């Protein structure tokens, strides 16, 4: 995954609708890919971000991109590639657990409404 794309950091933040924050990734071939921010989460001692493409083959496939999420001293967000397979596995597992927990919360919430 990390060898597939490069990024330009966060952009296009919609102040009126925080739920629709987007990021424009610049891929290795120079094309740009608009993604919606799914979540920012912790894994180990770092923060990571999960991005879902809005258009193209990646969007149709439901492919999620994972990056390290960092902020500089001024609070400006940036994304960094995950360089090692070991780190990627830790992050992917943490994201999967987050998804499982959210699905469980939705199921419990629906059951409580019945």
DORODO-942992 format. One record per atom (N, C-alpha, C): x, y, z; atom name; residue in one letter; residue number from 1. Coordinates in Angstrom, 2 decimals. Layout:
       xx       yy       zz  atom  type  seq
        X        Y        Z    CA     A  NUM
...
***
This chain:
       xx       yy       zz  atom  type  seq
     0.81    -1.19     0.00     N     X    1
     0.00     0.00     0.00    CA     X    1
     0.86     1.25     0.00     C     X    1
     1.81     1.37     0.89     N     X    2
     2.61     2.58     1.00    CA     X    2
     3.41     2.83    -0.28     C     X    2
     3.82     1.78    -1.00     N     X    3
     4.59     1.97    -2.22    CA     X    3
     3.71     2.38    -3.38     C     X    3
     2.41     2.39    -3.21     N     X    4
     1.47     2.67    -4.27    CA     X    4
     1.18     4.15    -4.42     C     X    4
     1.31     4.91    -3.36     N     X    5
     0.87     6.29    -3.42    CA     X    5
     1.70     7.21    -2.54     C     X    5
     1.59     8.45    -2.82     N     X    6
     2.22     9.50    -2.05    CA     X    6
     1.10    10.44    -1.64     C     X    6
     1.32    11.32    -0.68     N     X    7
     0.19    12.18    -0.29    CA     X    7
     0.62    13.63    -0.17     C     X    7
    -0.39    14.47    -0.16     N     X    8
    -0.17    15.91    -0.01    CA     X    8
    -0.70    16.40     1.33     C     X    8
    -1.10    15.55     2.21     N     X    9
    -1.65    15.99     3.49    CA     X    9
    -3.13    16.26     3.40     C     X    9
    -3.67    16.81     4.47     N     X   10
    -5.10    17.07     4.53    CA     X   10
    -5.45    18.35     3.80     C     X   10
    -6.62    18.36     3.22     N     X   11
    -7.08    19.55     2.54    CA     X   11
    -8.57    19.49     2.37     C     X   11
    -9.14    20.54     1.83     N     X   12
   -10.56    20.61     1.54    CA     X   12
   -11.44    20.35     2.76     C     X   12
   -11.05    20.84     3.92     N     X   13
   -11.88    20.64     5.09    CA     X   13
   -13.11    21.52     4.98     C     X   13
   -14.28    20.90     5.06     N     X   14
   -15.53    21.63     4.95    CA     X   14
   -15.94    22.05     6.34     C     X   14
   -15.82    23.34     6.65     N     X   15
   -16.09    23.84     8.00    CA     X   15
   -17.54    23.64     8.39     C     X   15
   -18.45    23.64     7.42     N     X   16
   -19.86    23.48     7.75    CA     X   16
   -20.23    22.04     8.03     C     X   16
   -19.51    21.10     7.45     N     X   17
   -19.86    19.69     7.62    CA     X   17
   -18.61    18.90     7.96     C     X   17
   -18.27    18.84     9.23     N     X   18
   -17.06    18.17     9.69    CA     X   18
   -17.04    16.70     9.32     C     X   18
   -18.22    16.08     9.15     N     X   19
   -18.30    14.67     8.83    CA     X   19
   -17.80    14.37     7.42     C     X   19
   -17.71    15.36     6.57     N     X   20
   -17.29    15.16     5.20    CA     X   20
   -15.90    15.72     4.93     C     X   20
   -14.99    15.60     5.87     N     X   21
   -13.63    16.06     5.67    CA     X   21
   -12.98    15.18     4.59     C     X   21
   -12.30    15.81     3.66     N     X   22
   -11.67    15.07     2.58    CA     X   22
   -10.17    15.33     2.52     C     X   22
    -9.48    14.43     1.84     N     X   23
    -8.05    14.50     1.62    CA     X   23
    -7.81    14.21     0.14     C     X   23
    -6.92    14.95    -0.47     N     X   24
    -6.53    14.67    -1.85    CA     X   24
    -5.16    14.01    -1.83     C     X   24
    -5.11    12.76    -2.28     N     X   25
    -3.85    12.03    -2.36    CA     X   25
    -3.26    12.21    -3.75     C     X   25
    -1.94    12.34    -3.83     N     X   26
    -1.25    12.34    -5.10    CA     X   26
    -0.57    10.99    -5.23     C     X   26
    -1.00    10.20    -6.21     N     X   27
    -0.46     8.86    -6.41    CA     X   27
     0.91     8.94    -7.08     C     X   27
     1.61     7.81    -7.05     N     X   28
     2.96     7.77    -7.64    CA     X   28
     2.98     8.18    -9.11     C     X   28
     1.89     7.91    -9.83     N     X   29
     1.86     8.25   -11.25    CA     X   29
     1.42     9.71   -11.50     C     X   29
     1.24    10.48   -10.40     N     X   30
     0.90    11.89   -10.51    CA     X   30
    -0.58    12.19   -10.51     C     X   30
    -1.42    11.17   -10.61     N     X   31
    -2.85    11.42   -10.57    CA     X   31
    -3.29    11.73    -9.14     C     X   31
    -4.39    12.46    -9.04     N     X   32
    -4.91    12.82    -7.72    CA     X   32
    -6.16    12.00    -7.44     C     X   32
    -6.33    11.65    -6.17     N     X   33
    -7.44    10.83    -5.74    CA     X   33
    -8.08    11.48    -4.52     C     X   33
    -9.34    11.89    -4.66     N     X   34
   -10.09    12.52    -3.57    CA     X   34
   -10.63    11.42    -2.66     C     X   34
   -10.39    11.55    -1.35     N     X   35
   -10.83    10.55    -0.38    CA     X   35
   -11.56    11.23     0.77     C     X   35
   -12.53    10.53     1.33     N     X   36
   -13.21    11.00     2.53    CA     X   36
   -12.48    10.40     3.74     C     X   36
   -12.37    11.17     4.81     N     X   37
   -11.74    10.69     6.03    CA     X   37
   -12.77     9.85     6.78     C     X   37
   -12.47     8.56     6.94     N     X   38
   -13.36     7.69     7.70    CA     X   38
   -13.18     7.89     9.19     C     X   38
   -11.92     7.88     9.62     N     X   39
   -11.63     8.05    11.04    CA     X   39
   -10.15     8.29    11.25     C     X   39
    -9.84     8.86    12.39     N     X   40
    -8.46     8.96    12.88    CA     X   40
    -8.45     8.14    14.16     C     X   40
    -7.51     7.22    14.28     N     X   41
    -7.50     6.29    15.40    CA     X   41
    -6.08     6.02    15.87     C     X   41
    -5.97     5.47    17.08     N     X   42
    -4.67     5.13    17.64    CA     X   42
    -4.37     3.66    17.45     C     X   42
    -3.11     3.37    17.23     N     X   43
    -2.59     2.00    17.19    CA     X   43
    -1.18     2.09    17.72     C     X   43
    -0.89     1.33    18.76     N     X   44
     0.41     1.45    19.39    CA     X   44
     0.51     2.83    20.01     C     X   44
     1.58     3.52    19.74     N     X   45
     1.78     4.86    20.33    CA     X   45
     1.65     5.98    19.28     C     X   45
     0.98     5.68    18.15     N     X   46
     0.83     6.67    17.09    CA     X   46
    -0.63     6.79    16.67     C     X   46
    -0.93     7.86    15.93     N     X   47
    -2.25     8.03    15.36    CA     X   47
    -2.19     7.70    13.87     C     X   47
    -3.30     7.16    13.37     N     X   48
    -3.41     6.79    11.97    CA     X   48
    -4.73     7.30    11.43     C     X   48
    -4.82     7.36    10.10     N     X   49
    -6.02     7.85     9.45    CA     X   49
    -6.45     6.82     8.41     C     X   49
    -7.76     6.60     8.31     N     X   50
    -8.34     5.71     7.31    CA     X   50
    -9.08     6.56     6.28     C     X   50
    -8.75     6.35     5.01     N     X   51
    -9.32     7.14     3.92    CA     X   51
   -10.04     6.23     2.93     C     X   51
   -11.19     6.68     2.45     N     X   52
   -11.97     5.94     1.45    CA     X   52
   -12.09     6.79     0.19     C     X   52
   -11.58     6.30    -0.95     N     X   53
   -11.69     7.06    -2.20    CA     X   53
   -13.14     7.33    -2.56     C     X   53
   -13.39     8.51    -3.15     N     X   54
   -14.75     8.90    -3.54    CA     X   54
   -15.09     8.48    -4.96     C     X   54
   -14.10     8.33    -5.84     N     X   55
   -14.33     8.00    -7.24    CA     X   55
   -13.34     6.95    -7.72     C     X   55
   -13.62     6.42    -8.89     N     X   56
   -12.69     5.52    -9.56    CA     X   56
   -12.81     4.08    -9.11     C     X   56
   -11.89     3.26    -9.62     N     X   57
   -11.87     1.83    -9.33    CA     X   57
   -11.72     1.57    -7.85     C     X   57
   -10.88     2.37    -7.18     N     X   58
   -10.65     2.19    -5.75    CA     X   58
   -11.94     2.35    -4.96     C     X   58
   -12.77     3.32    -5.35     N     X   59
   -14.05     3.55    -4.66    CA     X   59
   -14.99     2.38    -4.89     C     X   59
   -15.01     1.88    -6.11     N     X   60
   -15.88     0.75    -6.43    CA     X   60
   -15.47    -0.50    -5.65     C     X   60
   -14.17    -0.67    -5.46     N     X   61
   -13.65    -1.83    -4.74    CA     X   61
   -13.80    -1.69    -3.23     C     X   61
   -14.13    -0.48    -2.75     N     X   62
   -14.24    -0.25    -1.31    CA     X   62
   -12.88    -0.28    -0.62     C     X   62
   -11.84     0.02    -1.38     N     X   63
   -10.47     0.00    -0.85    CA     X   63
   -10.26     1.14     0.13     C     X   63
    -9.71     0.83     1.30     N     X   64
    -9.43     1.83     2.33    CA     X   64
    -7.92     2.02     2.40     C     X   64
    -7.49     3.28     2.45     N     X   65
    -6.07     3.59     2.57    CA     X   65
    -5.77     3.99     4.01     C     X   65
    -4.68     3.46     4.53     N     X   66
    -4.24     3.76     5.89    CA     X   66
    -2.90     4.48     5.85     C     X   66
    -2.81     5.57     6.63     N     X   67
    -1.58     6.36     6.74    CA     X   67
    -1.35     6.73     8.19     C     X   67
    -0.09     7.07     8.50     N     X   68
     0.20     7.70     9.79    CA     X   68
    -0.36     9.12     9.73     C     X   68
    -0.95     9.54    10.84     N     X   69
    -1.48    10.90    10.94    CA     X   69
    -0.63    11.65    11.95     C     X   69
    -0.07    12.77    11.52     N     X   70
     0.77    13.58    12.41    CA     X   70
     0.38    15.04    12.29     C     X   70
     0.67    15.81    13.32     N     X   71
     0.48    17.26    13.28    CA     X   71
     1.80    17.90    13.67     C     X   71
     2.15    19.00    12.97     N     X   72
     3.37    19.71    13.33    CA     X   72
     3.12    20.59    14.55     C     X   72
     4.12    21.33    14.98     N     X   73
     4.01    22.15    16.19    CA     X   73
     2.91    23.20    16.09     C     X   73
     2.53    23.57    14.87     N     X   74
     1.46    24.55    14.66    CA     X   74
     0.09    23.89    14.55     C     X   74
     0.05    22.55    14.66     N     X   75
    -1.21    21.84    14.56    CA     X   75
    -1.65    21.54    13.14     C     X   75
    -0.75    21.75    12.19     N     X   76
    -1.07    21.46    10.79    CA     X   76
    -0.97    19.96    10.55     C     X   76
    -2.06    19.34    10.08     N     X   77
    -2.04    17.89     9.87    CA     X   77
    -1.24    17.50     8.64     C     X   77
    -0.68    16.29     8.69     N     X   78
     0.06    15.73     7.57    CA     X   78
    -0.08    14.22     7.63     C     X   78
     0.16    13.57     6.50     N     X   79
     0.11    12.11     6.41    CA     X   79
     1.48    11.58     6.05     C     X   79
     1.80    10.42     6.61     N     X   80
     3.07     9.76     6.31    CA     X   80
     2.78     8.33     5.91     C     X   80
     3.55     7.83     4.95     N     X   81
     3.40     6.44     4.55    CA     X   81
     3.78     5.50     5.68     C     X   81
     3.12     4.37     5.74     N     X   82
     3.48     3.30     6.66    CA     X   82
     4.54     2.48     5.93     C     X   82
     5.75     2.45     6.47     N     X   83
     6.89     1.90     5.74    CA     X   83
     7.11     0.40     5.91     C     X   83
     6.74    -0.16     7.06     N     X   84
     7.05    -1.58     7.28    CA     X   84
     5.79    -2.43     7.28     C     X   84
     5.95    -3.69     6.88     N     X   85
     4.84    -4.64     6.90    CA     X   85
     4.33    -4.86     8.31     C     X   85
     5.26    -4.87     9.28     N     X   86
     4.88    -5.10    10.68    CA     X   86
     3.97    -3.98    11.18     C     X   86
     4.37    -2.74    10.91     N     X   87
     3.55    -1.60    11.33    CA     X   87
     2.20    -1.64    10.62     C     X   87
     2.20    -1.95     9.31     N     X   88
     0.94    -2.00     8.57    CA     X   88
    -0.01    -3.04     9.17     C     X   88
     0.51    -4.21     9.54     N     X   89
    -0.33    -5.26    10.14    CA     X   89
    -0.95    -4.80    11.45     C     X   89
    -0.17    -4.11    12.28     N     X   90
    -0.69    -3.58    13.55    CA     X   90
    -1.81    -2.59    13.28     C     X   90
    -1.60    -1.69    12.32     N     X   91
    -2.58    -0.66    12.00    CA     X   91
    -3.84    -1.28    11.39     C     X   91
    -3.66    -2.21    10.45     N     X   92
    -4.81    -2.86     9.82    CA     X   92
    -5.63    -3.63    10.84     C     X   92
    -4.97    -4.33    11.77     N     X   93
    -5.68    -5.05    12.82    CA     X   93
    -6.46    -4.09    13.72     C     X   93
    -5.84    -2.97    14.07     N     X   94
    -6.51    -1.98    14.93    CA     X   94
    -7.73    -1.40    14.20     C     X   94
    -7.61    -1.14    12.90     N     X   95
    -8.73    -0.61    12.13    CA     X   95
    -9.85    -1.64    12.05     C     X   95
    -9.50    -2.90    11.82     N     X   96
   -10.51    -3.97    11.78    CA     X   96
   -11.24    -4.08    13.11     C     X   96
   -10.50    -3.99    14.21     N     X   97
   -11.13    -4.05    15.54    CA     X   97
   -12.07    -2.86    15.74     C     X   97
   -11.67    -1.69    15.27     N     X   98
   -12.51    -0.51    15.35    CA     X   98
   -13.81    -0.71    14.57     C     X   98
   -13.70    -1.27    13.37     N     X   99
   -14.89    -1.55    12.56    CA     X   99
   -15.80    -2.56    13.26     C     X   99
   -15.20    -3.62    13.81     N     X  100
   -15.98    -4.63    14.52    CA     X  100
   -16.71    -4.02    15.70     C     X  100
   -16.04    -3.14    16.45     N     X  101
   -16.66    -2.51    17.61    CA     X  101
   -17.81    -1.61    17.18     C     X  101
   -17.65    -0.88    16.07     N     X  102
   -18.71    -0.01    15.58    CA     X  102
   -19.91    -0.82    15.11     C     X  102
   -19.66    -1.95    14.43     N     X  103
   -20.76    -2.81    14.00    CA     X  103
   -21.50    -3.35    15.22     C     X  103
   -20.76    -3.75    16.24     N     X  104
   -21.37    -4.26    17.46    CA     X  104
   -22.23    -3.17    18.11     C     X  104
   -21.69    -1.96    18.18     N     X  105
   -22.45    -0.85    18.76    CA     X  105
   -23.74    -0.59    17.98     C     X  105
   -23.67    -0.68    16.65     N     X  106
   -24.87    -0.48    15.84    CA     X  106
   -25.89    -1.57    16.11     C     X  106
   -25.43    -2.83    16.20     N     X  107
   -26.34    -3.93    16.48    CA     X  107
   -26.99    -3.79    17.83     C     X  107
   -26.20    -3.45    18.84     N     X  108
   -26.75    -3.26    20.19    CA     X  108
   -27.74    -2.11    20.19     C     X  108
   -27.40    -1.03    19.51     N     X  109
   -28.28     0.12    19.43    CA     X  109
   -29.60    -0.22    18.77     C     X  109
   -29.56    -1.03    17.69     N     X  110
   -30.79    -1.43    17.02    CA     X  110
   -31.63    -2.33    17.90     C     X  110
   -30.99    -3.25    18.64     N     X  111
   -31.71    -4.16    19.53    CA     X  111
   -32.40    -3.38    20.65     C     X  111
   -31.74    -2.36    21.14     N     X  112
   -32.31    -1.57    22.24    CA     X  112
   -33.53    -0.79    21.77     C     X  112
   -33.56    -0.44    20.48     N     X  113
   -34.70     0.32    19.95    CA     X  113
   -35.93    -0.55    19.75     C     X  113
   -35.74    -1.84    19.60     N     X  114
   -36.86    -2.76    19.34    CA     X  114
   -37.71    -2.99    20.56     C     X  114
***
